[in-house]
Amino acid sequence: MKYEKLEVLVKLANQENLSDILLELKEYSAEIDIEFARKSIRAIGTCALSVPEFSNRCVGVLLSVVNTKINYAIQEAMIVMKDILRRYPDQYENMVSPLCQSLESLDEPEAKKSLIWILGEYAERIDNVVDIVQGFIDGVDDEPVTVQLQLLTATVKLFLKCPSEIVKGLVQRMLTYATSKNEHPDLRDRAYLYWRLLSHGGGSVSQVVTP
């Protein structure tokens, strides 16, 4: 029943009732039923996307979820915030720093993918972005291919936005890993594509990874 109620709440959300719904969803996000809590956090993100006028309030609730320091809650909020940042670019940059500070709480591929996407998208606005990306690259062999693909693209974005010899070295490490030390065809093909585009200058690859 409570799962069905959650679905109904999201479908009924509008400008008139969203404040009350958010209070209820915030309460649900702290439930001892972890799966229900995660779905509640996801519902907050859905409300932010479906009722733009209240997206600020939804993001505020998500920030409070991140501040709980509960592992599964942080990871779900990370996934949700990636979708919100994608929908409302440059509108919620204040969330980028708290999300990056939650790095140690991430052990699920989807949450890691979301953070890595944020790193690439907001690279020039994150003080320690090079160190964070380097940390992911150091452990790239232990990650599933979905995370490796996201990391490859984010590293190239980092190079385009924050070019330096250190970042150039990170790009070379990722390209070498993807083309020589990894057998997954999708990762290898994407790396070869980036490598060819980079060899013709940053403009070509920029049109592909940062349209």
Sequence and secondary structure as in RCSB ss.txt:
>XXXX:A:sequence
MKYEKLEVLVKLANQENLSDILLELKEYSAEIDIEFARKSIRAIGTCALSVPEFSNRCVGVLLSVVNTKINYAIQ
EAMIVMKDILRRYPDQYENMVSPLCQSLESLDEPEAKKSLIWILGEYAERIDNVVDIVQGFIDGVDDEPVTVQLQ
LLTATVKLFLKCPSEIVKGLVQRMLTYATSKNEHPDLRDRAYLYWRLLSHGGGSVSQVVTP
>XXXX:A:secstr
 HHHHHHHHHHH  TTTHHHHHHHHHHHTT SSHHHHHHHHHHHHHHHHH GGGHHHHHHHHHHHHTTT HHHHH
HHHHHHHHHHHHSTTT GGGHHHHHTTGGG  SHHHHHHHHHHHHHTGGG TTHHHHHHHHHHTGGGS HHHHHH
HHHHHHHHHHHS  HHHHHHHHHHHHIIIII   HHHHHHHHHHHHHHHT HHHHHHHH  
